[in-house]
């Protein structure tokens, strides 16, 4: 258990606190804890790479922490009415499709190597930026327009692009299975 993995586990444990803060209308707390989670993501990545502390566990935990954080925040903000439900459905559906594809690959004994593409990384940045902007606007009472619409557009484009690329790659990978 390395320091980056401990930090990642800590980030996972922040998820319910952020969700609680959102549903309790404690937006300042939600924003502050979200910032801590974001900083912890950068710190664990830096430590893992800089000090050669990468591990298989970390390679699984880090994207799991990112997905848990973003999916939970988008769902909570959608339920709270702070963001349109269609963007919540889009973001959550993408992650469900990717996880389902990985599970099917395992079931067919054809595990697929999951390496985030540049589009996927841009998608994560756009999703984080949009969530941060919405939380900041709710916490500090300012109008996020037009930046919220710009970021929501980027989230839409990158989410659709990344799920399309993942599914194409997955179909290519799975097409090598022989029929019995």
VEXZA-550748 format. One record per residue (C-alpha): residue in one letter; x, y, z. Coordinates in steps of 0.001 Angstrom, whole numbers, padded with zeros to 6 digits, always signed. Layout:
// VEXZA-550748
aXYZ ...
// end
This chain:
// VEXZA-550748
x+000000+000000+000000 x+001811+003075-001291 x+001258+006728-000378 x-000423+007476-003757 x-002845+004585-003177 x-003660+005841+000318 x-004333+009312-001112 x-006569+007774-003788 x-008524+005837-001152 x-008905+009092+000763 x-010338+010706-002381 x-012866+007879-002659 x-013859+008502+000968 x-014479+012191+000166 x-017221+011280-002330 x-020021+010726+000225 x-019042+013948+002013 x-019387+015944-001211 x-022711+014295-002051 x-023987+014945+001489 x-022911+018587+001225 x-024709+019037-002107 x-027971+017439-000991 x-027777+019411+002278 x-027308+022689+000367 x-023871+023128+001928 x-022353+024276-001337 x-019319+025965+000226 x-018424+022662+001888 x-019093+020737-001343 x-016863+023096-003319 x-014061+023019-000725 x-014073+019213-000463 x-014216+018956-004258 x-011101+021139-004430 x-009367+018898-001898 x-010320+015851-003979 x-008965+017503-007122 x-005708+018450-005449 x-005353+014931-004042 x-005772+013535-007567 x-002909+015709-008806 x-000734+014860-005777 x-001192+011092-006003 x-000459+011155-009730 x+002645+013281-009209 x+003966+011063-006407 x+003294+007865-008326 x+005134+009076-011423 x+007895+011146-009815 x+008903+008571-007213 x+008113+005469-009259 x+005287+004420-006939 x+002965+003210-009680 x+001180-000060-009045 x-001518-002271-010511 x-003748-001367-007581 x-003194+002330-008234 x-003924+001856-011933 x-007325+000420-010945 x-008084+002701-007989 x-007322+006053-009622 x-009865+005823-012471 x-012350+004246-010043 x-011947+007244-007730 x-012373+009651-010652 x-015521+007878-011846 x-016994+007644-008343 x-016346+011349-007771 x-017656+012641-011079 x-020658+010319-011400 x-021716+011053-007806 x-021334+014813-008196 x-023169+014903-011517 x-026003+012809-010092 x-026272+014948-006957 x-026180+018199-008952 x-028758+016800-011372 x-031106+015727-008593 x-030595+019085-006897 x-031538+020766-010190 x-028261+022626-010650 x-027449+020991-013983 x-029686+019586-016723 x-030612+015959-016269 x-029676+015116-019855 x-026012+015922-019125 x-026183+013694-016043 x-027624+010868-018140 x-024923+011373-020777 x-022030+011359-018295 x-023347+008422-016245 x-024336+006374-019314 x-020835+006727-020773 x-019273+005289-017635 x-021856+002493-017415 x-021179+001536-021044 x-017422+001457-020496 x-017711-000605-017294 x-020174-002988-018995 x-017778-003447-021924 x-014928-004264-019537 x-017098-006796-017679 x-018196-008470-020927 x-014542-008657-021982 x-013674-010409-018723 x-016617-012800-019089 x-015340-013814-022524 x-011839-014175-021079 x-010697-011356-023370 x-009772-008600-020905 x-009308-005312-022671 x-006464-003028-021677 x-007929+000308-020626 x-005645+003187-021467 x-007246+006623-021403 x-007073+008359-024773 x-006364+012070-025163 x-010094+012609-025812 x-010902+010769-022585 x-008446+012925-020656 x-009957+016078-022185 x-013384+014728-021252 x-012316+014338-017630 x-010887+017867-017579 x-014107+019289-019075 x-016282+017321-016620 x-014209+018448-013638 x-014158+022081-014831 x-017936+022101-015372 x-018638+020544-011968 x-016212+022957-010273 x-017800+025963-011991 x-021316+024890-011015 x-020282+024194-007412 x-018409+027514-007193 x-021395+029417-008614 x-023701+027763-006075 x-021247+028301-003215 x-020467+031938-003945 x-023693+033067-005598 x-022516+034183-009023 x-023913+033565-012493 x-021617+031196-014399 x-022925+032197-017855 x-021630+031885-020544 x-018867+029634-019215 x-021301+026998-017979 x-022772+026618-021475 x-019319+026461-023063 x-018159+023808-020601 x-021410+021869-020929 x-020893+021859-024703 x-017345+020588-024256 x-018517+017897-021831 x-021120+016801-024387 x-018662+016692-027298 x-015883+014966-025359 x-018227+012496-023654 x-019787+011409-026947 x-016387+011285-028654 x-014688+009306-025902 x-017446+006709-025542 x-017488+006294-029321 x-013726+005759-029435 x-013826+003312-026513 x-016658+001323-028093 x-014946+001168-031492 x-011754-000044-029854 x-013697-002543-027740 x-015576-003889-030775 x-012281-004246-032634 x-010814-006100-029651 x-013854-008353-029210 x-014196-009148-032926 x-011295-011566-032589 x-013459-013976-030590 x-014208-017107-032550 x-017736-018514-032662 x-018131-021993-031160 
// end
